[in-house]
Amino acid sequence: MAVTPRPEDGDPAREDPARDDPARDDPAGGGPGPRMLVLRALGLGDLLTAVPALRALRRGSRSAAGDGARIVLAAPDALAPLARATGAVDAVLDTSGLDGPPLRAGPVDTAVNLHGSGPESHRLLAATDPGRLLAFAHPEFPELGGPEWDAGEHEAARWCRLVTAYGFDADPADLDLPRPQTPSPAPGAVVVHPGAAYPARRWPAERFAAVAAALRDAGERVVVTGGAGETALARRVADLAGLGADADLSGRTPLPALAALIAGARLVVCGDTGVAHLATAYRTPSAVLFGPTPPDRWGPPPGRPEHAVLWAGRHGDPHGAAPDPGLLEITVDEAVRASARALAAHDRRALQHC
């Protein structure tokens, strides 16, 4: 199956009064109206790049069904608050990957595969016996008539193209999220996030520390983040940068606080990971180090100079067990300059709107 699983650390979320509504949260509940089951059983970055397609499904279902279909997203339950913050999802059916039990979401009128090219993901949805299945073309499912898979396509554009082919108009740049209601634990800070799901996408801790130190010396407040399994890495970066123990927020930011931290940050410096997509969603300036996957597949949309991307031009295995050689070609000085460009672009835009 031609899909790149990208589990990410953390799951930023915002407070949502609807989270206490059992009918809303129950994937099999919600009354007799039409039901749409959408599969995206991956990680944080995957969810955020699928937001434009999800919103297109929401808009299109309302046009076709009056009040609209009840949209159930099959995804990790940890992402539920963030999924609801998109305004496109009514409930989340806890699903991680394709190896779990059958999907049980009640009667399904329309199933949508925003997970991969098939056939495994197609089979999982077909087993729910939907009225129709929207997915990319695959020889095992000749009746679908969907568009062909393009392995070189940007992730957000890919799923927009899929749903557009079925009559749901989508905009790949529709990535913004509303700002969280939770206060930031470090408003206005520069956030350095050194972790990534696989070693291939982890720039060395010493280099992240050098960037953090340079930004601190330039007068910025710098904090370091990481998931529960990345506390040693974050602590090493903070120590090498001479930031002090209070700058290490790894493992200490509940998910709503992490979302608020990114939304309220002055700058985010990170690799190709879910935190980078959060910065895009909140339009927080960012310097993102790509490798081995190019930014034209997973990077921020064009025309946003506040998101500076660095890539050496080398392709490689995103699941590799060692830092990608192309990622290692990116220098500390390049990352510092990219950070300055992102901040300058953001400051210019802020002045234009004064």
Residue pairs with C-beta under 8 A, 6 or more apart in sequence:
1 98
1 116
1 117
1 118
1 119
1 120
1 121
2 116
2 117
2 149
2 151
3 42
3 115
3 116
3 117
3 121
4 293
4 318
4 319
5 42
5 43
5 46
5 97
6 42
6 43
6 45
6 46
6 197
6 274
6 318
7 42
7 43
7 197
8 43
8 44
8 45
8 197
8 273
8 274
8 275
9 44
9 195
9 197
9 226
9 227
9 229
9 230
9 273
9 274
9 275
10 44
10 225
10 227
10 253
10 255
10 258
10 274
10 275
11 44
11 76
11 78
11 79
11 81
11 82
11 255
11 258
12 44
12 82
12 180
12 255
12 256
12 258
12 259
12 260
12 262
12 278
13 80
13 81
13 82
13 85
13 180
13 255
13 256
13 259
14 81
14 82
14 85
14 177
14 178
14 179
14 180
14 181
14 182
14 256
14 259
14 260
15 81
15 180
15 181
15 182
15 256
16 81
16 84
16 85
18 24
18 84
19 25
19 80
19 81
19 84
22 29
23 29
23 30
23 31
24 30
24 90
24 91
25 80
25 91
25 92
26 91
27 72
27 91
27 92
27 93
27 104
27 105
27 106
28 104
28 105
28 106
29 91
29 106
30 70
30 90
30 91
31 70
33 65
33 67
33 69
33 70
34 61
34 65
34 69
34 70
34 109
34 110
35 69
35 70
35 72
35 105
35 106
35 107
35 108
35 109
35 110
36 57
36 61
36 69
36 70
36 71
36 72
36 108
36 109
36 110
36 111
36 112
37 72
37 74
37 93
37 103
37 105
37 108
37 110
37 111
37 112
37 125
37 128
37 130
38 54
38 57
38 71
38 72
38 73
38 74
38 89
38 111
38 112
38 114
39 74
39 95
39 103
39 111
39 112
39 113
39 114
39 115
39 121
39 124
39 125
40 46
40 47
40 50
40 73
40 74
40 75
40 114
40 115
41 74
41 75
41 76
41 95
41 96
41 97
41 98
41 115
42 75
42 76
42 97
42 115
43 76
43 197
43 274
44 79
44 82
44 274
44 277
44 278
45 273
45 274
45 276
45 277
45 298
46 155
47 75
47 79
47 82
47 83
48 82
48 175
48 177
48 274
48 277
48 278
48 280
48 281
49 155
49 156
49 159
49 175
49 277
49 298
50 114
50 155
50 156
50 159
51 86
51 88
51 156
51 174
51 175
51 177
51 281
52 156
52 159
52 160
52 170
52 171
52 172
52 173
52 174
52 175
53 114
53 156
53 159
53 160
53 162
53 163
53 168
53 170
54 71
54 73
54 86
54 88
54 89
54 114
55 86
55 87
55 88
55 170
55 174
56 160
56 163
56 164
56 168
56 169
56 170
56 171
56 174
57 71
57 88
57 112
57 163
57 168
58 68
58 71
58 87
58 88
59 168
59 169
60 163
60 167
60 168
60 169
61 68
61 69
61 71
61 110
62 68
69 109
69 110
70 90
70 91
71 88
71 89
71 90
71 91
72 89
72 90
72 91
72 92
72 93
72 105
73 83
73 89
73 91
73 92
73 93
74 92
74 93
74 95
74 103
74 105
75 83
75 92
75 93
75 94
75 95
76 94
76 95
76 96
77 92
77 94
78 255
79 92
80 91
80 92
81 255
81 256
82 177
82 259
83 89
83 92
84 90
84 92
85 177
85 178
85 180
86 177
93 103
93 104
93 105
95 103
98 115
98 120
98 121
98 124
102 124
102 127
102 128
103 124
103 125
103 127
103 128
105 128
108 128
108 129
108 130
108 131
109 130
109 131
109 132
110 130
110 131
110 132
110 133
110 134
111 125
111 126
111 128
111 130
111 132
111 133
111 134
112 125
112 133
112 134
112 135
112 163
113 121
113 122
113 125
113 133
113 134
113 135
113 136
113 162
114 159
114 162
115 121
117 136
117 138
117 149
118 135
118 136
118 138
118 140
118 141
119 138
119 140
119 141
121 135
122 133
122 135
122 138
122 140
122 141
122 144
123 140
125 133
125 135
126 133
126 141
133 141
133 144
134 144
134 146
134 162
134 163
134 166
135 141
135 144
135 146
135 162
136 144
136 146
136 147
136 148
136 149
136 162
137 144
137 145
137 146
137 147
137 148
137 149
138 144
146 162
146 165
146 166
147 161
147 162
147 165
150 158
150 161
152 297
153 161
153 297
154 172
154 296
154 297
154 298
154 299
155 297
155 298
156 172
156 173
156 175
156 301
157 172
159 170
160 170
160 171
160 172
161 170
163 170
164 170
172 301
173 301
175 280
175 281
175 301
176 281
176 282
176 283
177 281
177 282
179 263
179 264
179 282
180 256
180 259
180 260
180 263
182 256
182 257
182 259
182 260
183 260
184 257
184 260
184 261
184 263
184 264
184 265
185 249
185 253
185 257
185 260
185 261
186 221
186 223
186 249
186 261
186 264
186 265
187 264
188 221
188 264
188 265
188 266
189 220
189 221
189 222
189 223
189 261
189 265
189 266
190 212
190 215
190 220
190 221
190 222
190 223
190 265
190 266
190 267
190 268
190 269
190 339
191 223
191 224
191 225
191 261
191 262
191 265
191 267
191 268
191 269
191 270
191 275
192 208
192 211
192 212
192 215
192 222
192 223
192 224
192 225
192 237
192 269
192 270
193 224
193 225
193 226
193 268
193 269
193 270
193 271
193 273
193 275
194 202
194 203
194 205
194 208
194 224
194 226
194 230
194 233
194 234
194 237
194 270
194 271
195 202
195 226
195 227
195 230
195 233
195 234
195 271
195 273
196 202
196 271
196 272
196 273
197 273
198 318
198 319
198 320
198 321
199 320
199 321
199 322
199 323
200 291
200 292
200 316
200 317
200 318
200 319
200 320
200 321
200 322
200 323
200 324
200 327
201 271
201 272
201 273
201 291
201 292
201 293
201 318
201 323
201 324
201 327
202 271
202 323
202 327
203 271
203 289
203 323
203 327
203 328
203 330
204 323
204 328
205 233
205 236
205 237
205 240
206 240
207 331
207 332
207 335
208 237
208 241
208 269
209 236
209 237
209 238
209 239
209 240
209 241
210 240
210 241
210 332
211 269
211 332
211 335
211 336
211 339
212 222
212 224
212 237
212 238
212 241
212 243
212 269
213 240
213 241
213 242
213 243
214 332
214 336
215 222
215 267
215 269
215 336
215 339
216 222
216 241
216 242
216 243
220 266
220 267
222 241
222 243
222 247
223 243
223 247
223 248
223 249
223 261
224 234
224 235
224 237
224 238
224 241
224 243
224 247
224 248
224 249
224 250
225 234
225 249
225 250
225 253
225 258
225 261
225 275
226 233
226 234
226 250
226 251
227 250
227 251
228 251
230 250
230 251
231 248
231 250
231 251
233 250
234 248
234 249
234 250
234 251
235 248
235 250
238 244
238 245
238 247
238 248
241 247
249 261
253 261
259 278
262 268
262 275
262 278
262 279
262 282
262 284
263 278
263 282
263 284
264 284
265 279
265 284
266 284
266 285
266 343
267 284
267 285
267 286
267 287
267 339
267 342
267 343
268 275
268 276
268 278
268 279
268 284
268 285
268 286
268 287
268 288
269 286
269 287
269 335
269 339
270 276
270 279
270 286
270 287
270 288
270 289
271 288
271 289
271 290
271 327
272 288
272 289
272 290
272 291
272 293
272 295
272 298
272 299
272 318
276 286
276 288
276 300
278 284
279 285
279 286
279 288
279 300
279 307
280 286
280 300
280 301
280 304
280 307
283 304
283 306
284 306
285 306
285 307
285 308
285 342
285 343
285 345
285 346
286 300
286 306
286 307
286 308
286 342
287 308
287 309
287 310
287 335
287 338
287 339
287 341
287 342
288 295
288 299
288 300
288 307
288 308
288 309
288 310
289 310
289 311
289 327
289 330
289 335
290 298
290 299
290 309
290 310
290 311
290 327
291 311
291 312
291 314
291 316
291 324
291 326
291 327
291 328
291 329
291 330
292 314
292 315
292 316
292 317
292 318
292 320
292 324
292 326
292 327
293 315
293 318
294 311
294 313
294 315
295 309
295 311
299 307
299 309
300 307
300 309
305 341
305 342
305 345
306 342
306 345
306 346
306 349
307 342
308 338
308 339
308 341
308 342
308 345
309 338
310 330
310 334
310 335
310 338
311 326
311 330
312 326
312 327
312 329
312 330
313 326
314 324
314 325
314 326
314 329
315 326
316 324
316 325
316 326
317 324
